């Protein structure tokens, strides 16, 4: 197995789990990994924490970096925000998040 690959589990909006492999050596984030697997994550702003279209819930007990002010401000404007809400574009793919479990948040108005 490639040492630069981790696995993350993404539950889509239909409740289906997807086990994704993600490279730790390409400076990717969860939004980009989800998009590469064609999961319904928009990432309209390109990962700048400006749109909340990659909003997801962190289900596993991983120690993630604190919310940035930009991420916190964006989540304040998002729909269906919970205590475990994060923007996928702000979750960097590192060895520390191997096994991370997330669920895609519903989109506004659903």
Secondary structure, DSSP 8 states (H G I E B T S, - for coil): --TTEEEEEEE-TTS-EEEEEEESSS--BHHHHHHHTT-S---TTSSSSSS-TTEEEE-S--------HHHHHHHHHSSS--TTEEEGGGSB--GGGTT-EEEE---TT-
